């Protein structure tokens, strides 16, 4: 006869086995007996209504961890609502129809999940009531668009689990790419609302892990000898054929790391899904540090926060930066045709329109058709970020004996420069000997070689910091700064734009909020004093690696978006004078890029000049938005100017978490800095340590 221990061991083994659910019909009966709709149950289990329907008709079965939660719920309902109601008289709650559109559901999904996980002891049934509950603290999020209840994107793993935002997990039954596209559009509830009333909703994004890619018939890696951005599946690959056979189309960039799969719009409904394949290097490590090594749920968290604060990714952060400009300033709007009474597509004021625009010859690149075809030889704008090192013979003995070199970095300097930046919206017009107007955006041919500045400062007019030697082309902000310094300017020629506007304002505002909010999530808030700010910045990346990755992506979006405004031709086959694909975009605007960089460089010089006047300190080197100063201590607090009240002096460098303010980039010895300068190297490039190299914007 078996002992008690053996029997208990056998029972424990049975309990340890995978949970067994009642038959599908019984699942439906129990749910209906409890008065819970499929939609409400789906919200509680963080899945889709269609998935619950599939469980109740036997098409699919839930997987862990929802399997255990679902079984616990069914066990609780089974205790309250036995199969023979006559034996236990239990009042049945009123049913809430699935198409219910009245006041908020009485219990939030979190509350329902708590009920799912509650002990399965019989209690009196609750009756649904049409009154909203007090909102929880965590509920202070943007209202969920009912068309996209599960957020903007999901990360699909090899077991069919699709991890979305806020911890939601969906069941994806797809085994082919066409099935995945159909599921995404019909059942997933993914997508995001448009950012402008005249814009378009963001298409849903499905990110594939390596296991998911292989399951769907894709190679785990996309190999080739070309640049990563040009890699794609060959047209005779089985997956590409599947897509075509199912009447779906790929964009011109084909099936690469960021394939877009679509059908032509029918009515108002877009049919388009964006994919991103992690194992094909869809997420660049420089822009998304550490993300490819994260678990799918964490990848979904990082990308979901980025999508909510910036935009649903459609490619690299540079592509997303450019897409954000158009999403916030759509080129067209609907307008009624007075003659016919029909609604037509009309130009949206303040946007760049729908047609590409050729630049003025000095604003173009040397290989551009407007340059090659006109045999232009009049020179080009050279509005680039600083790369300057002070000549060693201009170092003083007092500077050389200081113990430290301290690097300051301006937060998202290009973003700060984009604020209230007036740019041209129309085509350039040519003028000879015009009167300079600092409010007119454009390119001016002017001689600034007569401007006298302290040689211990870089020239504000050239990226190298060297003094100009004669007439050259400059963007409006550069010429206006010469005027601000008290010098007369007399342009010889100009290419100016009559229609102007602050095109980048909404782009600046959205990215600024994203940057500041993400820093705040990492513990770096605006209310910190300078000492506390420096301490918080020292630890912010360790506070939450996922949020730190979001911050890095936001910064890369700013610089990459500005760089994309003058995207150069790609590939070895390109021949000078040919048009390249980027030229067909209305957002190929090198003049706007020049305006941003010119204003950023002028802003930097203004601070350098004010610092020299207030403190007598001069920089050792500048690289883009990083400047290195000699210092008596190892902190910016040892040399930045403060008033007697303790507040920072206006006009110089100020510490803080908003765009345009400064943070500590790194500290080295003064001997180290001088040694690099003597070798012709830039200390600002390496001040961070580990041979760090700054991303200079493109």
Secondary structure by P-SEA (a helix, b strand, c coil): cccaaaaaaaaaaaaacccccccaaaaaaaaaaacccaaaaaaaacccaaaaaaaaacccccccaaaaaaaaaaaaaaaaccccccccccccccccccccccccccccaaaaaaaaacccccccccccccccccccccccccccccccccccbbbbccccbbbbccbbbbbbccccaaaaaaaaaccccbbbcccccccccccbbbbbcaaaaaaacccccccccccccccccccccaaaaaaaaacccccccccccbbbbbccccccccbbbbbbbccccccccccccccccccaaaaaaaaaaaaaacccccccaaaaaaaaaaaacccbbbbbcccccbbbbbbcccccccbbbbccccccccccaaaaaacccccccccccccccccccccccccccccbbbbbbccaaaaaaaccbbbbcbbbbbbcccccccccccccccccccccccccccccccccccccccbbbbcaaaaaaaaaabbbbbbccccccccccccaaaaaaaaaaaaaaaaaaacccccccaaaaaaaaaccccccaaaaaaaaaaaaaaaaaaaacccccccccccccccccccccccccaaaaaaaaaaaaaaaaaaaaaaaaacccccccccccbbbbbcccccccccccccccccccccccccccccccccccccccaaaaaaaaaaccccccccccccccccccc
